[in-house]
């Protein structure tokens, strides 16, 4: 017999997004604009991306770095804040990567 294949639907993705938002402890604010990420491991690199949303303790960004790893610490700078953050998750999509960041140290975030 053949293998059963799972079909992803818009409903499934909306429900998953809704469940994630119910687990959040903080309100997210939508954002637009550039974000710059800097890291030294495994080599010094500056990465430009787009800020998607932010909260007091984190932010979500889109970029093109498939090599950015969960747990990696980066320095960041965007219109809302700058500081250091840890990559919490990555999602590879068609044409770009989205990552969630936990802010470890920040300056200038006014949520």
N, C-alpha and C positions, 0 to 999 in steps of 0.2 A: 504494500500500500504506500501511497505518497505521503509526504510530510505535510502537516497542516500549516498553512501560512497565515500569519496575523495581518490583518488589513488595518492601516491607520486611517482614521477619519478625522474630519474637522471637529466633530463632537468630542472625540477622545482627547484631542489636543486642548480644546476649550475647557473640558472637565479637569484635565491635569493642571492647567494654568490656574483654574479656580481653586483647586485643592491646595496648590502651592501658596496662593495668596492668603488662604485661610490659616496657614501655618506661620505666616510672617508675624513677627512681633512688632514691626514698625511699618508705618505707611511709606510707600515709595512715591517719589515725585518724578513725573516724566521729565526728560531732559533732552536737549539737542546740543550739539557742539562737539568739539574735538576733545579727545583725551590722549595724553601722552604717557606711555609706560616705559620705565627704564629698569633693566635688570642686568646683573653681572654674571649669572650662572646659567649656562655653562660658559658664556663669553659676554662681554659688555654689548648691550644692544638697546637702541631706542626704538620704540614701536608707536606708530600713530594709529588711532582708532576713533570711534564715535561713541560718545556717552549716550546710553539709552534711558537709564533712570538711576536714581540714587536715593538713599535714606541716610539717617544719622550714622549707621554702622557699616554701610557698604554701597556698592554701585554695580551696575551691569553695563558692559561695554561690548561693542562689536569691533572686530579687527581681523587681520589676515594671518595671524601667527598660530599655525597648527602645532608648533613646538612648545607653546606655553603650557606648563603642566600644573595639575592640581597640587596644591601645597607650596608652590613656588612663591617667594616673596618678591614684590616689585615696588619701585617708587612710582608714584603717579602724580599727574597734574591735570586738572580740568577746571572749568569755570567756577565750580562750586567748592573745590578744595584741592589740597595737595598733601602728600604724606607717603606713608607706606601701607601696603595692603597685601593680603594673601589670596591667591587664586583658590576659590572654593569649588567651582565647577566649570566645565567647558562643554559647549554644544557645537558640533561642527554642522553647519548648514550649507546649502548650495551657495557658493560664492563668498562666504565669510564664516567666522567663528564668533560665537557669543561666549563671554565669560562672566561669572559672578565673582566679586571681590569682597572680602571682609577687610574693613579698614582697621589697621593695627595702630596707626598714629596719624592724626590729621591736624591740618591747620586751615582755618577759614571756612568750614562747612556750616552754613546757616540753613538748616532744614526747618 
